[in-house]
Amino acid sequence: MRKKSDPRHQRRMQTFKRLFAKNFRPDLKFANGTTAAKIVKKQPVIDELVKKNAPAWPVNQISKVDLAILRLAIWELMYKKPKEPYKVVIDEAIEIAKEYGSDSSGSFVNGVLGAIVKNNLSETLGK
């Protein structure tokens, strides 16, 4: 994991917290062009990926913390430009999950993101 003072980590944390808050305030709006606004725009597609790659867990039963982390990480993996290495995105997501989620959040997030990379991004990543 990067240092907590790293600006990229700080931006991820800020976006994660905004996405988490949106779970409880559906009317919450984000300024156009912000990462959170971009993620919300892609949320139906992202949630479909979660559903497909975590079939035992309906999206509405996934913890709100884990769901916010997954939405952020999947957006970074699929849509963010410029792309960061997928290992960096996944590692950061796991660390956030360990800090804010339950005891099983880190492994759950790792499993879902690993399946997405394997099933959806293998061609893109040259694997």
N, C-alpha and C positions, 0 to 999 in steps of 0.2 A: 504494500500500500504506500501511496505517496504520503508525504508529511501533511498533517492536518492544516498547516499554514499554506499549502500549495493552492494557488488561485483556482486551478481546475477542480480540486477537491471541494473548495469552498462553494464554487458554482453548482457542483453536483448536490451538495448538501442543501443549498438554498432551493434548488429545483425539487429535490426529494420532499422537502418540507412543504412546499407549495402544493405538490401533487397529493401529498397525504391530507392536507387541509381540505382539498377539493372533494375528498371522499365524504366529508361531513358538511360541506357547504357547496352543493352542486351549482348554486348560482354564482359562485366565485368566478370572477373574470380576470384574465391575465392580459397584460399589455401585448399588443401585436408584436410579433418578432421575438418575444422571449422564448426561451427553451420550453418552459411550461406550456405556453400557448401552442407551440408546435407539437408537443406531445399530445395535448388534449385533442388537437385536430386529427391526429393519427390514432387516437385511442381505440376506435372500433377495430381497426386492423391489428393493432398491438394486442388487444384483448383476445382476438381470434387466435393469434399465435400462442398466447398463454393457454387458452383452452385446448388447442391442438397438442401442445407439448407438456401439459400437465392434466391429462384426461381424468385422473382420479379426483381432481379438485375443480369444481365449478368456480368460475371467476368470483361469484358473489360469496363464496365460502373461504376464499383466500384472505389471510389477514391483510388489513389495510396497509400496514407497513410494508409487507412483502409485495403487495400489488403495486404500490407506488415505486418501490425499488425496481421491480421488473419492468414497469412501463418506462422508466427512465433508461434503464440499461438496454432494453430492446430498441428503443428509439435511437440510442447512440449506435448500436450495432447495425441497424437497418437504414437509418435516414441521415444521421449527422454527417456534415461535411466540414472540414476534412475528417476522415475516419481515424480513430485511434486503434491500435492493435486490439483485437478482440480479447486477448488475455488481460490487458490492462482494464478494459471495461468490466469484465467479469470479476476480476480481483477486487476492484473498487466496490462493485455491487455487493459482493460477499462481505466485505469489511463493514459496509453500511448496515447490512442485514444483521451481522453479529452485534453491532453496537446498539441498534434500535429495535431489532426484532426479538423473537423468542429463541430458545436454545436450538431449535431446528431450522430457523430461518436461513442461516448461511448455507446449509446443505440443500435446502429446498430451492433457493435462488440459484445456486450452482447447478443443480440438476436441470432446472427449466432452461436456464441460459445455455448450458452445455448441449441440451437437446436441440435448441433453436439453432445454434451454430452448426451442429452436425446435420440437421435436417433441412435447414433453410439457407445457410450461408456457405456451405462447403464449396460450391462452385465459385462463389465470389472470392473466397479466401484461398482458393487453389488447393484444397484438400481432397 
